[in-house]
């Protein structure tokens, strides 16, 4: 009996570059709309300072992760998913403004431009960061009650004293202990917490269950640590023009880095 001919279709290829370009454009429009709600209502110099840092470009890593996590569990880049993606970027931007202040990292450049306080003054920079943090939670006040309560709780924990702010509190205590355990714990909070909640919150906003959310959060923490290791390596050898900031700042400030503890090659393998 002759065998019937069967047609084997080629597997679809995923165009990551196209996905990245499309979702980044969606995130940019959402951020412009979210911030634009305050134009003409907030004091103009405050709004200008908020806009200067929020809409200055950047990788948009956290909103993209929130969108990717939502899509991975069957959601779409709309509604509560976009609200949460914007809220995380608002919080991230506030943290950058405050990190750059003279009382913190005292940086002059961010994304290739003068830092917020260099343009608007320290007082307005502090207030712009405060406003972005506050308005992040205004974004999360939309949507169904069950979803928004969970998202507010997740973002609060990630951004507060148990997460990003707690990590920053250890960051300003220099010189740091030359301990890998200390370094990982610090960066799991300072960097990893917000990346982890971007993944977990994006999934939650799309209706994911507890197991999926927990898996996304675990992934985000690991990704955040890898991101920080690569950032440490770039601080040593990166091109300041491409990075948009001065290199070698960690060593000058007496901060322990992964390359300083492990060496460059071992740090890269760990990432």
Buried (B, 14 or more C-beta within 10 A) or exposed (E): EEEEEEEEEEEEEEEEEEBEEEBBEBBBEBBBEBBEEBEEEBEEEBBBBBBBBBBBEBEBBBBBBBBBBBBBBEBEBEBBBBBBBBBBBBBBBBBBBBBBBEEBBEBEBBBEBBBBBBBBEEEBBBBBBBBBBEBBBBBBEEBEEEBBEBBBEBBBBBBEEEBBBBBBEBBEEEEBEEEEEBBBBBBBBBBBBBBBBBBBBBBBBBBBEEEBBEBBBEBBBBBBBBBBBBBBBBBBEBEEEEBBBEBEBBBEBEBBBBBBBBEBEEBBEEB
